[in-house]
Amino acid sequence: MAGSGATDDDDVVIDAFKKFDEDGLIDGDKLRHLLVTFGDRFTQNEVDDAYDQMIIDDKNKIDTAALIEMLTGKEEGEEEEAA
């Protein structure tokens, strides 16, 4: 929609990542595969650069809330409070 605000875009990002959330974590390998395979495809180097900015544990799991906050500048739950 024309004229939609940043909040709408943030909600799309938040909803998308929550679909891949498993107990507060996103599988790093699955996310990498999705980023290089679907939609506006990222290169391996672009994904490597993005992963350098993420909190990834020793099991290659990404903290969903931290990722959402990094991408949107909002903590998880803020989008509901603003509505």
C-alpha positions in Angstrom: 0.0 0.0 0.0 1.2 3.5 -0.8 1.9 5.7 2.1 2.2 2.8 4.7 4.4 3.8 7.6 7.6 2.3 9.0 5.5 0.6 11.7 3.8 -1.6 9.1 7.2 -2.5 7.6 8.4 -3.4 11.1 5.4 -5.6 11.7 6.1 -7.5 8.5 9.7 -8.1 9.6 8.6 -9.1 13.1 5.9 -11.5 11.9 8.3 -13.1 9.3 11.0 -13.9 11.9 8.5 -15.1 14.5 7.4 -17.8 11.9 10.8 -19.3 12.2 11.1 -18.9 15.9 11.5 -22.1 18.0 11.5 -21.5 21.7 13.0 -18.0 21.3 15.6 -19.1 18.8 16.0 -19.3 15.0 18.1 -22.0 13.4 21.1 -20.3 11.8 21.4 -22.8 9.0 17.7 -22.7 8.1 17.8 -18.8 8.1 20.9 -18.8 5.9 19.3 -21.2 3.4 16.2 -19.0 3.2 18.2 -15.8 2.8 20.2 -17.1 -0.2 17.3 -19.1 -1.8 14.0 -17.1 -1.7 12.8 -13.6 -2.4 15.4 -10.9 -2.8 18.3 -13.4 -2.5 21.4 -12.5 -0.5 24.8 -13.6 -1.5 26.8 -15.8 0.9 29.1 -12.8 1.6 26.1 -10.6 2.5 24.8 -13.3 4.8 28.2 -13.7 6.4 28.3 -9.9 7.0 24.8 -10.0 8.5 25.7 -13.0 10.7 28.8 -11.1 12.0 26.3 -8.6 13.6 24.0 -11.3 15.1 24.2 -13.1 18.5 24.6 -16.7 17.5 25.2 -19.4 20.1 27.5 -22.5 19.9 24.6 -24.5 18.5 24.2 -22.0 15.6 20.9 -20.7 17.1 20.1 -17.0 16.7 18.2 -15.2 19.5 14.9 -14.2 17.9 14.2 -11.2 20.2 17.7 -9.8 19.7 17.5 -10.2 15.9 14.1 -8.4 15.8 15.5 -5.6 18.0 18.6 -5.3 15.8 16.5 -5.1 12.6 13.7 -2.9 13.8 15.1 -1.0 16.8 12.1 -2.4 18.8 12.2 -4.8 21.7 9.9 -7.8 21.3 6.5 -6.8 22.6 6.8 -3.1 21.7 4.8 -3.5 18.5 1.8 -4.7 20.6 2.1 -1.8 23.1 2.2 0.8 20.2 -1.0 -0.6 18.7 
